[in-house]
Amino acid sequence: MFPEAPSPSLFSRLRVGCAACFPKYAPREHNVFGADEEHEEWRLMAALAAGCLLFGVLGLLTEIFLHNRTGGTALYILAYLCGGWDAAGDAWERVRKGQLDVHFLMIAVAVGAGIIGAWREGALLLFLFSASGAMEHFAMGRTKKAIDALFRGAPKTARVVNQGREEQIPVEQLIPGMVILVTTGEQIPADLEVIKGESACDESNMTGEAAPVAKRPGDTALSGTINLWGVLEGRVLRRASESSLQKIIRLIQNAQNLKAPSQRFTDKFGTGYTWTILSLCTVMFFVWWLGLGLAPFETLDGSASAFYRTMTLLVVASPCALVLSVPSAILSAIASGARRGILYRGGAAIETLANVSVVALDKTGTLTSGNLSLAEIELFEGEEKLFQTIAHSLARLSEHPLSRAIRRIATTWGTPAMEAENFETILGRGVTATIDGEPYVMGSRKLVLGLERFKGRELLSAGKTVGAVVWVAGDHLLGRMIFTDEIRPESAVTLRALHAQGVRTVMLTGDHDEAARLIGGKVGIGEILSELSPDRKVQAIENLKDGGKVRVAMIGDGVNDAPCIAAADVGIAMGARGSDAALEQAEVVLMNDRIENFLLARLLSVQAKSIITQNIIVALGTVLVMVSAAFIYPVPLTLGVAAHEGSTLLVVLNSLRLLAIKLPEASKDA
């Protein structure tokens, strides 16, 4: 029922028309995904469908009991106006652009039925067409509403604190570095680094996780989440337009516009198909009339005329169900995932994920929790206070999980951060910057050994540790921080479930081999590739793909994961707290930072692919069966209408099953 490209909706056309005379009906600002308009539109369409039914029944009763054919025809015309209003509007918008679609076919059939006096069949067609359209709009509105509910009521203003004074300003005017105050029950207006106060935030609208998340100095509070009980003071990390909330909204908006391969197949059934069907029906009219000797328009004995059979063929050949078969399933899968903290970047990601047979995973923040705690500081050169100041200053400018851990710990050191110049991120190695006129680096052992003054020196390795080591070095400074990292208890359960499904698992990490194998053994990973630089990680992904023969998914969260996330057939980023680079490259985002939700993401993809296949079989099967029957036998127009509308409604209802999909048992156990 839906056109292939957006066109003014019934509700929009009526509302704009009324606005000139009745200002209260003027268009209002609606929500991000248009669910409210969809909700109002299906009601109006349902009312018009009811009007079509009412006038159609009155016309039939007038003909049967009052024997008044003229009065009955007048009532049928009113039924036509109600049932064909939306289809005619959409068809007209298309015709003006030189395009034809299924709405044009339905209007043509209804007009043709009226020409040959089959008013009741035409009224029935328009009633079923409009009623089916109302139900489809209701179903799609429900799906969009499930997405829209995630982001309703985003904050419009923020309370900025400047030298002890408070001022309310629009969130669009927030800039990084501003300090804002968020009281109990308020939404976080922008991504913040908490600098004062303790509380807990409800992040369910962002991550799907119902449990409150504690917030202390050094933690990140995400925009759009709700401060539950304390008062928080935080420093703005990025502009509102670049916040986590806006990134997620853009991801979902883009996802709804990106088409899956199977949808590109159904899109072919547009204007070209419509012209083909119109041409075929024209040819068959003359075949039935001149070739087989049927009456052209009316018959005295009531048998089907050539024109009647042509109208039936036109109905059953219309690909309404086929056009809806893929987008309805894709939109339902996107909505179902979003409600559970899983975001798909379009239909292609959904279909490709269903075919994945190899899953590559990063270690830190993916198989491990990423909640790093400082076990020890070892200082080899310089003063401890300088070491802490430099580490804090460099970590302040990075979103790597280790940098976030350092920022959180720095609140206990009491050492303020200094301004850093010439800051640069070296993928897979660390960061470098100039502070107080001196160059410093923070990152891996290899990064430090690359400095001129350390070439040829021996630096201690970390030994066997479940965590990470961060080195800090300068002209007069050398030391390291040893962090411990908790293994996610869900990692082993998730990997076992993937192995049970026949999926091969591989860990890609830049950590030294001993630490990688220690963690790999505890979680039960299938294969381990350690001490990989970002370019070698990308090469590992290419090797796993085996020239395109194998579908590979990559799960990661850091800046250094972004290249291999992009190289994989399907990239998966962990959480709203993942780096911008990882989120931008990923086709799937696990918002609640729970690795076990990858199982649900894959299950949704497999189910969506299955439902798409079912929908296409039902849609194409109905068309082929009914078209074949129409060629051989004079199928009643009423039966053709019922088959056409029934298959259309069936594929939509079948797609809605994705909204009720259950969590895998493995995820529940985790």
C-alpha positions in Angstrom: 0.0 0.0 0.0 2.9 2.3 0.6 4.4 4.3 -2.3 8.1 3.6 -3.0 9.2 7.1 -2.0 7.8 9.6 0.6 4.7 11.5 -0.6 2.3 13.8 1.3 0.2 11.6 3.5 -3.6 11.8 3.7 -3.4 13.4 7.1 -0.8 16.0 5.9 -2.9 16.9 2.9 -6.0 17.4 4.9 -4.2 19.3 7.7 -2.4 21.7 5.3 -5.7 22.3 3.5 -7.5 23.1 6.7 -4.7 25.3 8.1 -5.5 28.3 5.8 -9.0 28.6 7.3 -8.6 27.0 10.7 -5.2 27.9 12.3 -5.7 25.3 15.1 -5.3 22.6 12.4 -2.0 24.1 11.2 1.0 21.6 11.2 2.6 21.2 14.6 6.1 20.2 15.4 6.0 16.4 15.7 8.4 13.9 17.1 11.5 12.6 15.4 10.1 9.6 13.6 6.6 10.8 12.8 4.8 8.2 14.9 2.2 10.7 16.2 1.2 11.6 12.6 1.2 8.0 11.7 -1.1 7.4 14.7 -3.5 10.1 13.7 -3.4 9.1 10.0 -4.5 5.5 10.6 -7.6 6.8 12.6 -8.6 9.1 9.7 -8.0 6.3 7.2 -10.1 3.9 9.3 -12.9 6.5 9.5 -12.9 6.9 5.7 -12.8 3.1 5.2 -15.8 2.8 7.6 -17.6 5.5 5.5 -16.8 3.5 2.3 -18.3 0.4 3.9 -21.4 2.3 5.2 -22.2 3.9 1.8 -21.5 0.6 0.0 -23.9 -1.4 2.2 -26.6 1.4 1.8 -26.1 1.3 -1.9 -26.5 -2.5 -2.0 -29.7 -2.3 0.2 -31.1 0.4 -1.9 -30.7 -1.7 -5.0 -32.1 -4.9 -3.5 -35.0 -3.6 -1.4 -35.9 -0.3 -3.0 -35.0 -1.4 -6.6 -33.6 2.1 -7.1 -30.5 1.7 -9.3 -29.9 5.5 -9.5 -30.0 5.9 -5.8 -27.8 2.9 -5.3 -25.3 4.3 -7.8 -25.2 7.6 -6.0 -24.4 5.9 -2.7 -21.7 3.8 -4.4 -20.1 7.0 -5.7 -20.0 8.3 -2.1 -18.4 5.0 -1.1 -15.8 5.6 -3.9 -15.0 9.0 -2.6 -14.4 7.7 0.9 -12.5 4.6 0.0 -10.4 6.2 -2.8 -9.4 9.5 -1.3 -6.0 8.5 0.0 -5.1 6.3 -2.9 -6.2 9.0 -5.4 -4.0 11.6 -3.6 -1.0 9.3 -3.7 -1.6 8.3 -7.3 -1.9 11.9 -8.3 1.4 12.9 -6.7 3.1 10.1 -8.6 1.4 10.9 -11.9 2.6 14.5 -11.6 6.2 13.1 -11.4 5.6 10.8 -14.4 5.5 7.7 -12.2 2.8 5.1 -11.6 2.4 2.8 -8.7 -0.1 0.3 -7.1 -2.4 3.2 -6.0 -2.9 4.1 -9.6 -3.7 0.5 -10.5 -6.4 0.3 -7.7 -8.0 3.6 -8.8 -8.0 2.4 -12.4 -9.7 -0.9 -11.5 -12.3 1.0 -9.4 -13.1 3.4 -12.2 -13.2 0.5 -14.7 -15.6 -1.4 -12.5 -17.9 1.7 -12.4 -17.8 2.0 -16.2 -19.1 -1.6 -16.7 -21.7 -1.1 -13.9 -19.9 -3.3 -11.3 -20.2 -0.6 -8.7 -20.5 -3.0 -5.7 -17.3 -4.8 -6.7 -15.5 -1.5 -7.1 -16.8 -0.3 -3.7 -15.6 -3.5 -2.1 -12.2 -3.1 -3.7 -11.8 0.4 -2.3 -13.1 -0.6 1.1 -10.6 -3.4 1.5 -7.8 -1.3 0.0 -8.5 1.6 2.4 -9.1 -0.7 5.4 -6.0 -2.6 4.7 -4.1 0.7 4.4 -5.4 1.9 7.7 -4.3 -1.4 9.4 -0.9 -1.1 7.8 -0.5 2.5 9.0 -1.6 1.4 12.4 1.0 -1.4 12.4 3.8 0.8 11.1 2.8 3.6 13.5 3.1 1.2 16.4 6.5 0.2 15.2 7.7 3.8 14.8 6.2 4.6 18.2 8.3 1.9 19.8 11.4 3.7 18.5 10.1 7.2 19.1 9.4 6.4 22.8 13.1 6.0 23.3 13.8 9.7 22.7 10.6 11.5 23.7 11.0 14.7 25.6 14.7 15.4 25.0 15.8 18.4 27.2 15.6 21.8 25.5 17.6 23.9 28.1 20.5 23.5 30.4 21.5 25.1 33.7 25.0 26.6 33.2 27.1 27.4 36.3 29.6 30.2 35.7 31.5 31.7 38.7 28.8 30.7 41.1 26.0 32.1 39.0 23.4 29.9 37.3 21.8 30.6 33.9 19.4 28.7 31.7 20.5 28.5 28.1 19.3 26.4 25.1 21.1 23.1 24.8 22.2 24.1 21.2 24.4 26.8 22.7 26.3 24.4 25.0 30.0 24.2 24.1 32.7 21.7 25.5 34.1 22.9 28.8 31.0 24.5 30.1 29.9 23.4 33.6 26.2 22.6 34.1 24.1 21.5 37.0 21.5 18.7 36.8 19.1 18.2 39.7 17.0 15.2 40.7 14.5 14.1 38.0 16.1 16.2 35.2 17.4 14.8 32.0 21.1 15.1 31.2 21.1 17.8 28.5 24.5 16.9 26.9 27.3 14.3 27.4 29.0 15.2 30.7 32.0 14.3 32.7 30.8 14.4 36.3 33.1 16.7 38.4 31.0 17.0 41.6 28.2 15.0 43.3 27.0 11.5 43.3 23.8 10.0 41.9 22.5 7.3 39.6 21.1 7.7 36.1 18.2 5.9 34.4 19.8 4.9 31.0 17.0 2.7 29.8 16.0 5.0 27.0 19.6 4.8 25.7 20.6 1.3 26.5 17.5 -0.7 27.2 19.0 -1.5 30.7 16.4 -1.0 33.5 18.9 -0.9 36.4 20.1 2.6 37.5 23.8 3.3 36.7 25.8 4.9 39.5 27.5 8.3 38.7 30.5 9.6 40.6 33.2 12.2 39.8 35.1 11.1 36.7 32.1 9.1 35.3 30.4 10.0 32.0 26.7 10.9 32.1 25.0 10.5 28.7 22.6 13.0 27.2 19.0 12.1 27.3 19.4 9.9 30.5 17.6 10.8 33.7 19.3 11.9 37.0 17.4 9.8 39.6 18.2 11.2 43.0 21.4 13.3 43.5 22.6 16.6 42.2 25.3 16.4 39.6 27.7 19.0 38.4 29.4 18.1 35.1 31.7 19.4 32.4 30.2 19.4 28.8 32.3 16.9 26.7 30.8 17.8 23.3 28.1 19.9 21.7 24.5 18.7 21.9 24.4 18.0 18.2 27.3 15.6 18.7 26.0 14.0 21.8 25.3 10.3 22.3 21.5 10.9 22.1 21.8 12.7 18.7 24.2 10.1 17.4 21.7 7.4 18.2 18.8 9.3 16.7 20.8 9.8 13.5 21.7 6.1 13.4 18.1 5.1 13.6 17.0 7.7 11.1 19.6 6.5 8.6 18.8 2.9 9.3 15.2 3.4 8.2 16.4 4.9 4.9 19.1 2.4 4.1 17.7 -0.5 2.0 18.5 -4.2 2.3 19.5 -6.2 -0.8 16.1 -7.9 -0.8 14.3 -4.6 -0.6 16.2 -3.3 -3.6 14.8 -6.4 -5.4 11.2 -5.5 -4.5 11.8 -1.9 -5.4 12.1 -3.0 -9.0 8.3 -3.6 -8.9 7.6 0.1 -9.3 6.8 2.3 -12.3 8.3 -0.2 -14.8 6.3 -3.1 -13.4 3.1 -1.0 -13.4 3.6 -0.1 -17.1 4.2 -3.8 -17.9 1.0 -4.8 -16.2 -1.0 -2.1 -17.9 0.4 -3.2 -21.2 -0.3 -6.8 -20.5 -3.9 -6.1 -19.5 -4.5 -4.0 -22.6 -3.2 -6.9 -24.8 -5.4 -9.4 -22.9 -8.4 -7.2 -23.3 -8.1 -7.5 -27.1 -7.2 -11.2 -26.9 -10.4 -11.9 -24.9 -12.5 -9.6 -27.0 -11.2 -10.2 -30.6 -9.5 -13.5 -30.1 -11.9 -15.4 -27.9 -15.1 -13.5 -28.8 -16.1 -12.3 -25.4 -18.3 -9.2 -25.1 -16.1 -6.1 -24.7 -17.9 -4.4 -21.8 -21.3 -5.9 -20.9 -23.0 -9.3 -21.4 -26.7 -10.0 -21.5 -26.3 -13.3 -19.7 -24.2 -11.9 -16.9 -21.0 -13.8 -17.8 -17.7 -12.0 -17.5 -16.8 -9.6 -20.3 -13.4 -8.9 -21.6 -13.1 -5.7 -19.7 -14.3 -7.4 -16.5 -11.6 -10.1 -16.8 -9.0 -7.3 -17.5 -10.0 -5.5 -14.3 -9.6 -8.7 -12.3 -6.2 -9.4 -13.9 -5.2 -5.8 -13.0 -6.1 -6.4 -9.3 -4.4 -9.7 -8.9 -1.2 -8.6 -10.7 -0.7 -5.6 -8.4 2.4 -6.1 -6.2 1.2 -4.4 -3.0 2.2 -7.3 -0.8 5.6 -7.6 -2.5 6.4 -3.9 -2.2 5.7 -4.2 1.6 7.2 -7.6 2.2 10.8 -6.4 3.0 10.4 -2.8 4.5 7.8 -4.0 7.0 10.1 -6.7 8.3 13.1 -4.5 8.3 11.3 -1.7 10.2 9.9 -4.2 12.7 13.4 -5.6 13.3 14.9 -2.1 13.8 12.1 -1.3 16.3 12.4 -4.6 18.2 16.2 -4.1 18.5 16.0 -0.5 19.5 13.6 -1.4 22.4 16.3 -3.8 23.7 19.3 -1.6 23.2 20.3 -2.9 19.8 20.6 -0.4 16.9 20.9 -1.5 13.3 22.2 0.8 10.7 19.9 -0.3 7.9 18.4 -3.4 6.4 21.7 -4.6 4.8 23.2 -5.0 8.3 20.2 -7.1 9.4 20.5 -9.4 6.4 24.3 -9.7 6.4 24.4 -10.5 10.2 22.2 -13.4 9.6 24.8 -14.9 7.3 27.8 -14.4 9.6 29.8 -17.6 10.3 32.9 -15.9 12.0 32.9 -13.4 14.8 36.0 -11.5 15.7 36.1 -9.8 19.1 38.3 -7.1 20.7 39.5 -7.9 24.2 39.4 -4.7 26.4 35.8 -3.4 26.8 34.3 -6.3 24.8 35.3 -9.6 26.4 36.3 -7.8 29.5 34.1 -5.2 31.3 36.4 -2.3 30.6 36.0 -1.1 34.2 39.7 -0.8 34.9 41.0 -0.3 38.3 44.5 0.9 39.1 46.6 -1.9 40.7 50.0 -0.1 40.8 52.1 2.8 39.7 55.7 2.1 39.0 57.9 5.2 38.6 61.4 4.9 36.9 62.2 8.5 36.3 60.8 11.8 37.6 58.4 12.7 40.3 55.1 11.0 41.1 53.1 14.3 41.1 54.4 15.2 37.7 53.5 11.7 36.4 50.0 12.0 37.7 49.6 15.5 36.2 50.8 14.5 32.8 48.7 11.3 32.8 45.5 13.3 33.8 46.2 16.0 31.1 46.6 13.5 28.3 43.7 11.3 29.4 41.4 14.3 29.5 41.5 14.5 25.7 41.0 10.9 24.8 37.9 8.6 24.9 39.8 5.4 25.1 38.6 3.1 28.0 42.0 3.4 29.6 41.8 7.2 29.4 38.4 7.2 31.0 39.8 5.0 33.8 42.7 7.4 34.4 40.3 10.4 34.5 38.2 8.6 37.1 41.2 7.8 39.2 42.6 11.3 38.8 39.8 12.7 40.9 41.5 11.0 43.9 44.9 12.3 43.1 44.1 16.0 43.5 46.3 17.0 40.6 44.6 19.4 38.1 45.0 18.8 34.4 47.2 21.1 32.4 46.6 22.5 28.9 47.9 20.2 26.1 49.0 21.3 22.7 49.6 19.4 19.4 47.5 16.5 20.8 47.5 13.5 18.5 46.1 9.9 18.7 48.3 7.2 17.3 46.0 4.3 16.5 46.8 1.2 18.5 49.7 2.8 20.3 48.5 5.8 22.5 48.5 9.6 22.4 51.1 12.3 22.2 51.0 16.0 23.1 53.1 19.0 24.2 52.5 20.2 27.8 54.3 23.2 29.2 56.6 23.2 26.3 57.7 19.6 26.6 56.6 16.6 24.5 55.0 13.6 26.3 53.6 10.3 25.2 51.1 8.0 26.9 50.3 4.5 25.7 51.9 1.2 24.9 55.5 0.0 25.6 56.1 0.0 21.8 55.2 3.7 21.7 57.7 4.6 24.4 60.4 2.5 22.7 59.9 4.4 19.5 61.1 7.6 21.2 64.7 8.6 20.4 65.9 8.6 24.1 64.5 5.1 24.8 65.7 3.3 21.7 67.8 0.3 22.6 66.7 0.3 26.2 65.0 -2.5 27.9 61.6 -1.8 29.4 59.9 -4.3 31.8 57.0 -6.2 30.4 53.8 -6.5 32.4 53.9 -10.2 32.9 50.7 -12.2 33.3 47.9 -9.7 34.1 44.2 -9.6 33.2 44.2 -5.9 32.4 46.5 -3.4 30.7 49.6 -1.4 31.2 49.9 2.3 30.3 53.3 3.9 30.0 53.9 7.7 30.4 57.1 9.1 29.1 58.8 12.5 28.5 62.2 14.1 28.5 62.5 13.7 32.3 59.7 11.3 33.0 59.2 7.5 32.7 56.6 5.4 34.5 53.8 3.0 34.0 50.3 2.3 35.5 49.2 -1.4 35.8 45.5 -1.8 35.5 43.3 -4.9 36.2 40.2 -5.6 34.2 37.3 -7.8 35.1 36.3 -10.4 32.6 32.6 -10.1 31.7 30.7 -13.1 33.3 28.5 -13.1 30.2 31.5 -13.5 27.8 31.9 -17.2 28.3 28.1 -17.8 28.0 27.9 -15.9 24.8 30.9 -17.6 23.3 29.5 -21.1 24.2 26.2 -20.1 22.6 28.0 -19.0 19.4 30.0 -22.2 19.3 26.8 -24.2 19.7 25.4 -22.4 16.6 28.5 -23.4 14.6 30.0 -19.9 14.7 33.8 -19.6 14.7 35.1 -17.0 17.3 38.5 -15.2 17.1 40.0 -12.7 19.6 42.0 -9.8 18.0 44.1 -7.8 20.5 47.1 -5.6 20.7 48.1 -7.0 24.1 51.0 -9.3 24.6 50.5 -13.0 24.0 50.6 -14.1 27.7 47.8 -11.8 28.8 45.7 -12.6 25.7 45.9 -16.3 26.3 45.1 -15.9 30.0 41.9 -14.1 29.1 41.1 -16.3 26.1 41.4 -19.4 28.2 39.0 -18.1 30.9 36.3 -17.1 28.4 36.7 -20.0 26.0 37.5 -18.1 22.8 38.1 -20.3 19.8 41.2 -18.6 18.4 43.6 -15.9 19.7 45.6 -13.4 17.6 47.7 -11.2 19.8 50.1 -8.3 19.6 48.3 -6.9 16.6 48.6 -3.3 15.4 45.5 -1.7 13.8 46.7 -2.4 10.3 47.5 -6.1 11.2 44.0 -6.3 12.8 42.5 -5.2 9.4 44.7 -7.8 7.6 43.5 -10.4 10.1 39.9 -9.5 9.2 40.7 -9.8 5.5 42.2 -13.2 6.0 39.2 -14.4 7.9 36.9 -13.2 5.1 38.9 -15.5 2.7 38.3 -13.4 -0.4 34.6 -12.8 0.4 33.7 -16.5 0.8 33.1 -16.1 4.6 30.9 -13.5 6.3 32.8 -11.9 9.2 31.5 -9.8 12.1 33.8 -7.6 14.2 32.8 -6.5 17.8 34.8 -3.7 19.4 34.6 -0.4 21.2 37.8 1.6 20.8 39.3 4.0 18.3 41.8 1.3 17.4 38.9 -1.1 16.6 37.4 1.3 14.1 39.5 0.2 11.0 38.7 -3.5 11.5 35.0 -2.7 12.3 34.9 -1.0 8.9 36.7 -3.9 7.2 34.4 -6.6 8.5 31.2 -7.5 6.7 29.3 -6.4 9.7 30.8 -4.1 12.4 29.4 -4.1 15.9 30.2 -1.3 18.4 29.9 -1.8 22.2 27.7 0.7 23.9 26.9 4.4 23.8 30.2 4.9 25.7 32.2 3.4 22.7 34.4 5.8 20.8 32.9 8.0 18.1 35.1 6.3 15.5 33.8 2.9 16.4 30.2 4.1 16.4 30.5 5.8 13.1 31.9 2.7 11.4 29.6 0.1 13.0 26.5 -1.2 11.3 25.2 -2.5 14.7 25.5 -0.9 18.1 24.9 -2.7 21.4 23.8 0.2 23.5 23.7 -1.4 26.9 27.3 -2.5 26.7 26.2 -6.2 27.2 28.0 -8.6 24.9 25.3 -11.2 25.3 23.0 -8.9 23.4 24.9 -9.9 20.3 23.1 -13.2 20.5 19.8 -11.3 20.4 21.0 -9.1 17.5 21.9 -12.2 15.5 18.7 -13.9 16.4 16.7 -10.9 15.2 18.6 -10.9 12.0 18.0 -14.6 11.4 14.3 -14.3 12.2 14.0 -11.1 10.0 15.7 -12.9 7.1 13.3 -15.9 7.5 10.2 -13.6 7.7 11.4 -11.6 4.6 11.7 -14.9 2.7 8.2 -16.0 3.9 6.8 -12.6 2.9 8.3 -12.7 -0.6 7.0 -16.3 -1.1 3.5 -15.3 0.0 3.5 -12.2 -2.1 4.9 -13.6 -5.3 3.0 -16.9 -4.8 -0.3 -15.1 -4.5 0.4 -13.0 -7.6 1.5 -16.0 -9.7 -1.4 -18.2 -8.7 -4.1 -15.6 -9.1 -2.6 -14.3 -12.4 -2.5 -17.8 -13.8 -6.1 -18.4 -12.7 -7.2 -15.1 -14.3 -5.7 -16.2 -17.6 -7.4 -19.6 -17.6 -10.7 -18.9 -15.9 -13.0 -15.8 -15.4 -12.1 -15.2 -11.7 -14.7 -13.1 -9.9 -13.4 -9.6 -9.2 -14.5 -10.1 -5.5 -12.2 -13.1 -5.1 -9.3 -11.2 -6.8 -9.7 -8.3 -4.4 -9.8 -10.6 -1.4 -6.6 -12.5 -2.5 -4.8 -9.2 -3.2 -5.7 -7.4 0.1 -5.4 -10.6 2.2 -1.8 -11.3 1.1 -0.9 -7.6 1.7 -2.2 -7.7 5.2 -0.7 -11.1 5.9 2.9 -10.0 5.2 2.5 -6.9 7.5 1.1 -9.0 10.3 3.9 -11.6 9.8 6.5 -8.9 10.0 5.0 -7.6 13.3 6.0 -10.9 14.9 9.5 -9.5 15.2 8.3 -7.0 17.8 7.5 -9.9 20.2 10.7 -11.9 19.7 12.0 -13.5 22.9 15.5 -13.2 24.4 17.7 -16.3 23.7 18.0 -18.6 26.7 21.8 -18.1 26.8 21.3 -14.4 27.3 18.7 -15.0 30.1 21.1 -17.2 31.9 23.8 -14.6 31.7 
